[in-house]
Amino acid sequence: MCCTKELTVSGVERFPGELDTLRADNVRLRRLLQLSEEQARAAASVQATLTGAPDSPVTMGSSSADKVRFFFELFRCRTDVYALRWENRRDGRSGWMPAIKGYWRKGMNRADAPYLPLTPEVIDAHLRGEAHIGLYPLSDDDTCWWVAADFDTEAAMLDALAYMKAARSCGIPAALEVSQSGRGAHVWIIFAHASRHRSPAASRQVCG
């Protein structure tokens, strides 16, 4: 009983009114998106999600090898190359570049660059927070197993929720996450089978 009380004090009462604020924001966003009760309902437990599935393939107690294997199975992509994030602390710029052996030099021929392959060791370092990598989802045969929509404007969350609404109306499971900056959002869609690459216009037509 004592432990429960302590959890209540530390988990809820430290932020008085926050729950009411979140509920009010939820109502406001539902109204802006014109969501029905059915559309606003949380995804069913049988719906595919990135986390929280009843029979999750991996848990916090799973081995590193199992977690890496699950990552590879979920985010299938090119394995002959991957990207690394870079940051310039002097001017604040940041971006992504293909990982290579050594360093990129001005005038280097990209066709002959010694690209590094995506290996279990690289994924393991990424999951441990020791590396910040990016993946190339489009394979050589123009198919992919997942897509990620990136929303970065001031209305990022509203746009992302509208995207989620469109996906749900088409019966497509999607997962929403807040970006690292806290100001944007990403929506992930994982395919059960490899999907043929479509142009942006064709992709929009799929969900109307």
C-alpha positions in Angstrom: 0.0 0.0 0.0 2.8 2.3 0.9 4.6 1.7 -2.5 1.4 2.3 -4.4 0.9 5.6 -2.7 4.5 6.6 -3.5 4.0 5.7 -7.1 0.8 7.8 -7.2 2.4 10.8 -5.7 5.5 10.6 -8.0 3.7 9.6 -11.2 0.6 11.7 -11.1 0.4 14.3 -8.4 3.7 15.8 -9.4 2.0 17.1 -12.5 -1.4 18.4 -11.3 -3.8 19.2 -14.1 -1.7 17.5 -16.8 -4.1 14.7 -17.4 -7.0 17.2 -17.9 -4.8 19.2 -20.3 -4.0 16.1 -22.4 -7.6 15.1 -22.5 -8.6 18.6 -23.7 -5.9 18.5 -26.4 -7.2 15.1 -27.5 -10.7 16.5 -27.8 -9.4 19.6 -29.8 -7.4 17.4 -32.2 -10.3 15.1 -32.8 -12.5 18.0 -33.6 -9.9 19.6 -35.9 -9.5 16.2 -37.7 -13.3 15.6 -37.7 -12.7 12.1 -36.2 -15.7 9.9 -35.4 -15.7 7.9 -32.2 -14.8 4.8 -34.2 -11.9 6.5 -35.9 -10.6 8.0 -32.7 -10.7 4.7 -30.8 -7.3 3.1 -30.0 -6.0 0.4 -32.3 -7.3 -3.1 -31.4 -4.9 -5.5 -29.8 -4.9 -7.7 -32.9 -3.8 -4.8 -35.1 -0.2 -4.9 -36.1 1.8 -2.4 -34.1 5.5 -1.7 -33.6 5.3 -2.2 -29.8 2.8 -3.5 -27.3 1.7 -6.5 -29.4 0.2 -9.4 -27.3 2.8 -11.8 -28.4 5.8 -9.6 -29.0 8.7 -11.3 -30.8 11.1 -9.6 -28.4 11.0 -8.2 -24.9 13.4 -6.2 -22.7 14.7 -9.5 -21.6 15.5 -10.8 -25.0 19.1 -11.3 -26.1 20.9 -8.7 -28.2 21.1 -11.2 -31.1 17.3 -11.7 -31.0 16.7 -7.9 -30.9 19.0 -7.4 -33.9 17.4 -10.2 -35.8 13.9 -8.7 -35.1 15.1 -5.3 -36.3 16.4 -6.8 -39.6 13.1 -8.7 -40.1 11.0 -5.6 -39.4 13.0 -3.0 -41.2 14.1 -4.9 -44.3 16.3 -2.7 -46.5 19.5 -2.6 -48.5 22.4 -4.3 -46.7 25.2 -3.2 -49.0 25.1 0.4 -47.7 23.7 2.5 -44.8 23.8 6.1 -43.7 25.3 7.9 -40.7 24.1 11.2 -39.2 26.6 14.0 -39.0 26.5 17.3 -37.1 28.6 20.5 -37.5 28.8 22.0 -34.0 30.2 25.2 -35.3 27.3 26.2 -37.5 24.6 23.9 -36.3 24.1 22.1 -39.6 23.3 18.4 -39.6 22.4 15.7 -42.2 23.0 12.2 -43.4 25.8 10.6 -45.5 26.5 7.1 -46.7 28.9 5.2 -44.4 32.3 4.5 -45.9 35.6 3.2 -44.9 37.6 6.2 -43.9 36.3 9.7 -44.5 34.6 11.5 -47.3 36.9 13.9 -49.1 36.1 16.8 -51.4 36.0 15.6 -55.0 35.7 11.9 -54.1 34.1 9.7 -56.7 30.9 8.3 -55.2 30.8 5.4 -57.6 34.2 4.1 -56.3 33.7 5.0 -52.7 34.3 2.1 -50.2 30.8 1.8 -48.8 30.3 -0.1 -45.6 27.7 -2.9 -45.4 24.9 -3.0 -42.9 25.8 -5.7 -40.5 24.4 -7.1 -37.2 27.2 -5.3 -35.4 26.1 -1.9 -36.9 22.5 -2.6 -35.9 23.6 -3.6 -32.4 25.5 -0.3 -32.0 22.5 1.6 -33.2 20.1 -0.1 -30.7 22.6 0.6 -27.9 22.8 4.3 -28.8 26.4 4.1 -29.9 25.7 5.0 -33.5 22.9 6.9 -35.3 22.3 5.2 -38.6 19.8 5.6 -41.4 18.5 2.9 -43.8 17.8 2.7 -47.5 14.4 1.0 -47.8 14.2 0.9 -51.6 15.9 -2.3 -53.0 17.5 -2.8 -56.4 14.3 -4.2 -57.8 12.3 -1.1 -56.8 10.4 -2.9 -53.9 10.3 -2.0 -50.3 8.9 -3.4 -47.0 8.1 -0.2 -45.2 7.6 3.5 -45.5 8.1 6.4 -43.1 6.3 9.7 -43.6 8.2 12.7 -42.0 6.3 15.8 -40.8 8.3 18.8 -39.8 6.1 22.0 -40.2 4.4 23.9 -37.4 1.3 21.7 -38.0 3.4 18.5 -38.0 1.3 16.7 -35.5 -2.0 17.7 -37.1 -0.6 16.6 -40.5 0.6 13.3 -39.0 -2.7 12.6 -37.4 -4.5 13.3 -40.6 -2.2 10.8 -42.3 -3.0 8.3 -39.6 -6.7 8.9 -40.2 -6.3 8.3 -43.9 -4.4 5.1 -43.3 -6.9 3.8 -40.8 -9.8 4.6 -43.2 -8.0 2.3 -45.7 -7.5 -0.4 -43.2 -3.8 0.2 -43.1 -2.0 -0.2 -39.7 0.3 2.7 -39.0 2.5 3.7 -36.0 3.0 7.4 -34.9 6.0 8.7 -33.1 7.3 12.1 -32.1 10.6 13.0 -33.8 13.8 13.4 -31.8 13.5 17.2 -31.9 10.1 17.0 -30.2 8.7 19.4 -32.9 8.0 16.9 -35.7 6.4 13.5 -36.2 6.9 10.3 -38.1 4.3 7.8 -39.3 5.5 4.2 -40.0 3.8 1.7 -42.2 5.2 -1.9 -42.3 4.2 -4.1 -45.2 3.5 -7.9 -44.8 4.9 -8.4 -48.3 7.4 -6.4 -50.5 5.6 -3.5 -52.2 6.4 -2.2 -55.6 7.7 1.4 -55.5 5.1 3.9 -56.6 5.4 7.6 -57.6 4.1 10.1 -54.9 1.0 10.7 -57.0 0.2 7.0 -57.3 0.7 6.5 -53.6 -1.7 9.3 -52.8 -4.3 7.7 -55.0 -4.2 4.5 -53.0 -5.7 6.1 -49.9 -7.7 8.7 -51.9 
